[in-house]
Amino acid sequence: ISLKPSSFTIIEEIPPRDPTKLRELLEHRWGVLRTPPLIMCIMGAKTVVNPTGRWKDIGVLLIEHGANVDDKDLVGKTVVHYGCGGMLRTPHSDVIVKACCKKMPSLVDTRDRMGEVALQGAVMVGDIENVQLMTETLKADPLIPDFHGVTPMSMCRYDPKVSRIISSAASKIKGKAMKQAVKASCDSSGCSKPGTKKCTRCLSVYYCSKECQVAAWKSHKGKCNQILTDVIEVRKLTSGNYKHMRGFNGQNFNGWNGKPPGSKQLNEEFIVKIQYTPGTFPCLCYDKKRLMCLVFDKTTCPRYDELCHVIATKGPLGRKHISELGSLEKEY
């Protein structure tokens, strides 16, 4: 099969006559890279000179007749790597990629022989539209590392526009995982009941009752103290330091009404962002919808310098850092 426009006739005539021959054609490989048919269609669909939609139609036809959407070339590249991974893309190639990912959603996160996902290539060349397509439409995961530990998230920290898109996708994935997390069983030895209450100090283990929590405290105390040592407390949320972020420019703040902002509950886990500006300016800690804001500095956060170092070395652009957990505590 040559995958020229005449392939329409070949593909449509073979199934009723010889299914085995069709399978052989669909699994055929070309060249030193052992390129499969669907990737050949992607390469044809990305033609700039005299572009035609025939390659797109051939690709869709191949998928309908059983082509393996996850076929790889010699170096492990998939249709998504060729269609979106930092290489030239066109509306025709997008159609093939979307059709393949619709049939196999996990294809967008498939790694090649170097461990790289297609999103890394798009981030590397700074293709904003491509990054949006992969994260928002195809739901690519920006936290998948290659064999060197490099992720799309870590690659984009010096590109503000791409960083915003990738950070948003990462937040959604973390938030979804947090909501879907299944509560563990009771941490008390010998108890197999489901845990419904958290340790109010470290918020990392569950207990079925107060009695089990008291019984397990002796064995849990060391772990609990270690977790508290690792956690940097920014500032306790109170009626005196809470701000409602109606105006993000520092104006039009409303006072606290005594309840957690939005639909949050006391001690509920959620993602927060910490932002700082080097110098004498205070830091901001706020949630995704900016319904809450805490202002803090060295006078209110004893480990302020340590926290700023974490943000500067690990945060996007060295200014913002997405925290794993946040919790609300009401002061009575």
C-alpha angles and dihedrals in degrees: 000000000000097000090229119139088272087068088085090072094044095050095045095048100045104064098067092043108036121003090175091058090049091054091050091052093047091052096044119122131211134209133345091310091056091232116198123223098259092053088049087056090050090052091050093046090056093060109134098190111073094347116205134190092222093092090053091051092047090052092052089047092052090052091050090053095052108273112165105251092199096055113135135203124234094286094045098258117153134201088272093053090052095040102041109003100107094292126113111292132190135186088260094056090045090060092056093046093049091048091052094047091047089058092043113018093185090061092087090065097045113129126220125225090284091053093250123143121213092251090068091063093049091049092047093058093039095237100168097185090049093049090050091049092052099043102035103032105024094031097228116187111237092194099067110115127214122226090283094053094253116142132188086248093058093045097058102053093108096048108073097194096048090040092059092053094045093044091051091051091048091050091052092050093048091045092050092049090049092052093046094047112121116225113246125238121269111297093217113110113257095014118114098177119120114266114242102166128059129220100263093216105051100012089212105106135047134223132191095218144000090256092059091047091053091047092051097044096094093058095037098047096085094049091044093054092047092053091050089051091054094047118082110215108216100188137312113257110243139159089260100056104028118110129188105224101221089135114035092195091075096265136100094035116166125213123253116271094205096259132096111268119259115347095325120133129212111281091006114151119237140149120268133184123223118205128186138174118210112249131040097326117115123244126251126220115190142156128246096267091042092234091136134036133183120196115204142160140169092300094059102030114055092194094045096129092050091050093049090051091055091050093046094050102035108022125094107272087356091275109084132041128190108224121217093225141016129180136189122229120186117212115224 
